[in-house]
Amino acid sequence: MPSASKSGTSSRINTQLLLVIAGVALAGLLSRLLESSGGNAAWMTAFLDSAHRFAVGFERIFLETTPFLLLGAFTSAVIANVFSDAEIQALFQGRTLRSVIIGILAGFTLPVGDGGSVLVARQLLRKGASLPAAAALMVAGPGVTLVAVGAGLGANGMIGLAGLRFATAVIFALVFGLILAQESEPERIIKIGNLPAAGGDSVSVLEGGRHVSKAKAITLTASIEFLEWMPLLVIAALLGGLLQALIPGGWIPPVQGSAAWQNAGSGLWAILTAQSAVGDLYTVQNNLANWSTSAQRTYLLVGMAVDVKLILFYGRIFRRKALLYWIMLSLSLSLLAGLAIESFGGLH
């Protein structure tokens, strides 16, 4: 079983690397074609605008997520090498409200945030943690982590919006965790490679490392975890940058038109930009004069819950059924939270 698991992981990494290489090669070919056909000034102006959006989108997604991915890899390595399966199962056990709350508290205290929460949740699942607890940590992480909360409290004029986002993330994790608690067969929700092996403690990635110190084992495990997920982050950044480059300029907030159209534009932009939860806060803060309050709320809530990067990351853990639950539930709760605040006269 361990060799088969390793073979599957190696195959996935090789596929991701090939996709990254293909994307870079395609970009190089496209730039060469553009260089040889750049006589049309209007066309080149439009292209350069799209190219700028692609570059900015790629940079933000990649640079803002990489630190959280590194923190998640380190935290996952500590869990793998310091805690036994029995200890993890004793804390993250059961399919009850208590297990969901424990998962949310773990997401609050651990420095994981966007992306990193996926690595930690996968490690917990492999050690036998309950599905509701691990899922609650995974989806609550971007909104409730201390890093995001601290950024919200420190950003000028953002305390109210940051508090709304924190509350929505907790409610979302509670609802999603309790929905998954009704599933008695985790393999129908979670991909098999993320579930614990039958019998004994989970297998370490460091086979033959009996005499390796714990500190070295943690460092090596964290490096392996980080390098395993890095190609997927590059793909997410390439995809996000490409989508931002292709989207019409009129759909980028602050869009003109009705409030519903503005909210739809900011929600779509949040999904495509795929910034970290901290980056979302500062994006809104720097555009307070141009965005409507409802557009700001939509951007913060949707961006925290669903974006291109998270869809790719969660797709490595969840099966399609659970992935669809997560997307639909997060968008619905974001809409309901915005409507609830609107009905009470808005949030300033």
C-alpha positions in Angstrom: 0.0 0.0 0.0 2.7 2.6 0.8 4.5 2.0 -2.5 1.2 2.3 -4.4 0.4 5.5 -2.6 3.9 6.8 -3.4 3.5 5.9 -7.0 0.2 7.8 -7.2 1.7 10.9 -5.6 4.7 10.8 -7.9 2.4 10.4 -10.9 0.4 13.5 -9.8 3.5 15.6 -9.2 4.9 14.6 -12.6 1.6 15.5 -14.3 1.6 18.9 -12.6 5.2 19.6 -13.5 4.4 18.8 -17.2 1.4 21.2 -17.1 3.6 24.0 -15.7 6.3 23.4 -18.3 3.6 23.4 -21.0 2.2 26.6 -19.7 5.6 28.3 -19.7 6.3 27.1 -23.2 3.0 28.3 -24.5 3.6 31.7 -23.0 7.0 31.9 -24.6 5.5 30.9 -28.0 2.7 33.5 -27.6 5.2 36.2 -26.8 7.2 35.4 -29.9 4.2 35.5 -32.1 3.2 38.9 -30.6 6.6 40.3 -31.1 6.5 39.5 -34.8 3.0 40.9 -35.3 3.0 44.0 -33.2 2.2 46.6 -36.0 -1.4 47.2 -34.9 -1.1 49.8 -32.2 -4.7 49.5 -30.9 -4.4 45.7 -30.8 -1.1 45.9 -29.0 -2.5 48.4 -26.4 -5.4 46.0 -25.6 -2.9 43.1 -25.4 -0.5 44.9 -23.1 -3.5 45.7 -20.8 -4.4 42.1 -20.6 -0.8 41.0 -20.2 -0.5 43.4 -17.3 -3.5 42.0 -15.7 -2.2 38.5 -16.2 1.2 39.4 -14.6 -0.4 41.1 -11.6 -2.9 38.3 -11.1 -0.2 35.6 -11.2 2.1 37.5 -8.9 -0.6 38.1 -6.3 -1.9 34.6 -6.2 1.5 33.0 -6.1 3.3 35.4 -3.7 0.3 35.7 -1.3 -0.4 32.0 -1.1 3.2 30.7 -0.9 3.8 31.8 2.8 0.6 30.1 3.9 1.5 27.0 2.0 4.9 26.9 3.7 3.3 27.4 7.1 0.8 24.6 6.3 3.5 22.3 5.2 5.5 22.9 8.5 2.4 22.5 10.6 1.4 19.3 8.8 5.0 17.9 9.3 4.8 18.6 13.0 1.5 16.7 13.2 2.9 13.8 11.2 6.1 13.4 13.3 5.2 14.6 16.8 1.6 13.3 17.4 0.5 9.7 17.2 -2.7 8.6 15.4 -4.3 7.9 18.8 -3.6 11.4 20.0 -5.1 13.0 16.9 -8.1 10.7 17.0 -8.7 11.5 20.7 -8.9 15.2 20.0 -10.6 15.3 16.5 -13.0 12.5 17.0 -16.7 11.9 16.3 -19.3 13.3 13.9 -20.9 15.8 16.3 -21.1 19.5 16.8 -18.1 19.2 19.3 -15.8 17.9 16.6 -16.8 20.7 14.2 -16.1 23.3 16.9 -12.7 21.7 17.6 -11.9 21.9 13.9 -12.8 25.6 13.8 -10.7 26.3 16.9 -7.8 24.6 15.3 -8.2 26.8 12.2 -8.2 29.8 14.5 -5.1 29.0 16.4 -2.9 27.3 13.7 -1.1 29.7 11.3 -2.4 28.1 8.2 -4.8 30.4 6.3 -5.4 30.0 2.6 -3.9 26.8 1.1 -2.1 25.8 4.3 -5.3 24.6 5.9 -5.7 22.0 3.2 -2.3 20.4 4.0 -3.1 20.3 7.7 -6.6 18.9 7.1 -5.2 16.1 4.9 -2.6 15.2 7.5 -5.4 15.0 10.2 -7.5 12.8 8.0 -4.6 10.5 7.3 -4.2 10.1 11.1 -7.8 9.2 11.6 -9.4 12.6 12.5 -13.1 12.7 11.8 -14.3 14.1 8.5 -16.4 17.0 10.0 -13.5 18.2 12.2 -10.9 18.2 9.4 -13.4 19.8 6.9 -14.3 22.5 9.4 -10.7 23.4 9.8 -10.1 23.4 6.1 -12.9 25.8 5.1 -12.8 28.0 8.2 -9.0 28.6 8.0 -9.0 31.5 5.5 -11.5 33.5 7.5 -10.7 32.7 11.1 -7.0 32.3 11.3 -5.2 34.7 13.6 -3.2 36.1 10.7 -6.4 37.2 8.9 -8.1 38.4 12.1 -5.0 40.5 13.0 -4.9 42.0 9.5 -8.5 43.0 9.8 -8.1 44.6 13.2 -5.0 46.4 12.0 -6.4 47.7 8.7 -7.9 51.2 8.9 -11.7 51.2 8.8 -11.9 47.4 8.2 -12.9 46.1 11.6 -16.6 45.8 10.8 -16.1 44.0 7.5 -13.4 41.8 9.0 -15.8 40.9 11.9 -18.5 40.1 9.3 -16.1 37.8 7.5 -15.0 36.0 10.7 -18.7 35.4 11.7 -19.6 34.1 8.2 -16.6 31.8 8.1 -17.6 30.3 11.5 -21.2 29.8 10.4 -20.1 28.3 7.1 -17.7 25.8 8.8 -20.4 24.8 11.3 -23.0 24.2 8.5 -20.6 22.4 6.2 -19.1 20.3 9.0 -22.6 19.2 10.2 -23.7 18.3 6.6 -20.6 16.1 6.2 -21.3 14.6 9.6 -24.3 12.9 8.2 -22.1 10.8 5.9 -21.1 7.6 7.5 -18.8 6.5 4.7 -16.0 9.1 4.4 -14.6 7.4 1.2 -17.7 8.7 -0.6 -16.7 12.3 0.2 -12.9 12.1 0.5 -10.5 10.7 -2.1 -9.1 7.4 -0.9 -5.5 8.6 -0.8 -6.3 11.1 2.0 -7.8 8.5 4.3 -5.7 6.6 6.9 -4.1 3.2 6.0 -5.7 0.2 7.5 -4.0 -0.9 10.7 -1.3 0.8 12.8 -0.1 4.3 12.8 0.0 6.3 9.5 3.1 5.6 7.4 5.8 8.2 7.5 7.0 9.7 4.3 10.5 9.0 5.6 10.9 5.3 5.1 14.1 3.9 6.6 14.6 7.1 8.7 14.7 5.3 12.0 17.8 7.2 13.2 16.7 10.6 11.9 16.2 13.2 14.6 12.7 14.6 15.1 13.7 18.1 14.0 15.3 16.8 10.8 12.3 14.6 10.2 10.0 17.6 10.5 12.1 19.6 8.1 12.3 16.9 5.5 8.6 16.1 5.7 7.7 19.8 5.4 9.9 20.1 2.4 8.3 17.2 0.7 4.8 18.5 1.5 5.6 21.9 0.2 7.2 20.7 -3.0 4.2 18.4 -3.6 1.7 21.3 -3.6 3.9 24.0 -5.2 3.2 22.8 -8.8 -0.6 23.0 -8.1 -0.1 26.6 -6.8 1.7 27.5 -10.0 -1.1 26.1 -12.0 -3.6 28.0 -10.0 -1.7 31.2 -10.4 -1.4 30.7 -14.2 -5.1 29.9 -14.5 -6.1 32.8 -12.3 -3.9 35.2 -14.2 -5.2 34.0 -17.5 -8.8 34.4 -16.5 -8.1 37.9 -15.2 -6.5 38.8 -18.5 -9.5 37.5 -20.5 -12.3 39.0 -18.4 -13.9 42.1 -20.0 -12.7 45.4 -18.4 -16.3 46.3 -17.6 -16.7 43.4 -15.2 -13.8 44.5 -13.0 -15.0 46.4 -9.8 -16.0 49.1 -9.4 -18.4 48.2 -12.2 -21.2 50.6 -13.3 -24.9 49.9 -13.2 -27.3 48.5 -10.6 -26.3 47.3 -7.1 -26.9 43.7 -8.2 -24.6 44.1 -11.2 -21.9 45.6 -9.0 -22.2 42.8 -6.5 -22.0 40.2 -9.2 -18.9 41.9 -10.6 -17.1 42.0 -7.3 -18.0 38.4 -6.5 -16.7 37.2 -9.9 -13.6 39.2 -9.4 -13.0 37.7 -6.0 -13.2 34.2 -7.4 -10.8 35.0 -10.3 -8.2 37.1 -8.3 -7.8 34.2 -5.8 -5.8 36.4 -3.4 -5.2 35.4 0.2 -7.7 36.5 2.9 -5.2 39.1 4.0 -4.8 40.4 0.4 -8.6 40.7 0.0 -8.7 43.0 3.0 -6.0 45.3 1.7 -7.5 45.3 -1.8 -10.8 46.6 -0.4 -9.1 49.1 1.9 -7.2 50.6 -1.1 -10.5 51.0 -3.1 -12.9 52.3 -0.4 -13.6 55.5 -2.3 -14.7 53.6 -5.5 -16.5 50.4 -4.3 -20.0 50.4 -2.9 -20.3 48.9 0.6 -22.3 45.9 -0.7 -19.6 45.3 -3.3 -16.9 45.3 -0.6 -18.9 42.8 1.5 -19.4 40.5 -1.5 -15.8 40.6 -2.4 -14.6 39.8 1.1 -17.1 37.0 1.7 -16.9 35.2 -1.6 -13.1 35.6 -1.9 -12.7 34.1 1.5 -14.9 31.0 0.7 -14.4 30.2 -3.0 -11.7 31.1 -5.6 -9.8 29.4 -8.4 -6.9 28.5 -6.0 -9.1 26.9 -3.4 -11.2 25.0 -5.9 -8.0 23.3 -7.2 -6.6 22.7 -3.7 -9.9 21.3 -2.3 -10.2 19.1 -5.4 -7.2 17.2 -4.2 -9.1 16.3 -1.0 -12.8 16.2 -1.7 -14.7 14.1 -4.3 -16.8 16.0 -6.8 -20.0 15.7 -4.7 -18.5 17.3 -1.6 -16.7 19.9 -3.8 -20.1 20.9 -5.2 -21.6 21.1 -1.7 -18.8 23.4 -0.6 -19.1 25.8 -3.6 -22.9 26.1 -3.5 -23.0 26.4 0.3 -20.3 29.1 0.4 -21.9 31.2 -2.3 -25.3 30.9 -0.8 -24.1 31.8 2.7 -22.2 34.8 1.3 -25.3 36.0 -0.4 -27.5 35.5 2.7 -24.9 37.3 5.0 -24.9 40.3 2.6 -28.7 40.4 2.5 -29.0 40.1 6.3 -26.6 43.1 6.8 -28.4 45.1 4.1 -31.8 44.5 5.8 -30.4 46.0 9.1 -29.2 49.2 7.3 -25.8 48.2 6.2 -22.4 47.9 7.8 -20.1 50.9 8.2 
